Amino acid sequence: MSNKVNKNVLRAGTITAGTALMLLMSSPAFALTRDDGDDPGPGLSVIETLGLYVALPIVLFLVIAGLVMVGDKSPKQAEPKA
């Protein structure tokens, strides 16, 4: 193999190994020990989770899209006749 291919393979391997190491270090297994001052609140129910992460973004998108469409209701100009 050429020198350029070897460099690309080495670069790809380094990126893959670094990414795998970062994923392993941030895995939930390290979240078992509590930090000082850690005081988690009560968990969310399924309905609260769906409302917060699904329904709320959809509603916000629709509100913003509606405001943009209302603000863009400029009167149409007549096309010049040839």
N, C-alpha and C positions, 0 to 999 in steps of 0.2 A: 504494500500500500504506500501511497505517497505521503510525504511529510505533512501536507495540508490536511489529508484525511485523518492522519493520526492526531493532529491538533484538534480537529473537530470532534473526534471520538473522545479525546481526553476532556475537552470542554463540556461535552454533553454528559459524560460520566460524573464530572465534578458538580455540575448543576443538579443532576439527579440525586447524588449522594447528599448534597447540601439540603435539598428540598426534603428528602426523606428524614434527615436528621432533625430539621426544624419541625416536621410533622410529629415525629416521635417525642420531641421535647415538649410539645404543646398538647400532648394527648391528655384525655381526661384522667388518666391514672395519676397524674401529678396534681390533680385538683382535690384529692382526698384529704389532704392536710389543710386545715384552716389557717389563714393568715391572722396576724394580730389585728383586732378591730373588725374582723369579718363578721358581719351580722346579716345573713341572708334573710329576706322577707319570706312570706308564704308564697308557695308556687301558684301559677296560674292554672285555671281549669282549661279544658279543651275549648269551650266556648269563648273564654276570654282570650286565649291564644289565637284562635281563628279570627276573632274580631280585631285584635291588635295588629296581626301580621298579614291578614288577607283582606278583610272588609275595609279597614281604615285606609290603607293605601289606595284601594279601588275608589272609595268615596272621594278621597283627596284628589285623585287623578281626574275624576269626573267633574268635580267643582272647579278645578283649575282649567280644564278644557272648556267648560261652560263659560267661565269668565273670559277666556281668550276669544271664544266665538262671539260672545255678546259685545266685547270691545272691538271686534273686527267688522261689525255690521255697518260699514261705511256705505253711503249711497252709491249705487252702480252708475258709472258714467256711460253715456250713450256712445255706441260705436260710431265713428265717423263714416258716413256713407260715401262710397267711391263713385 
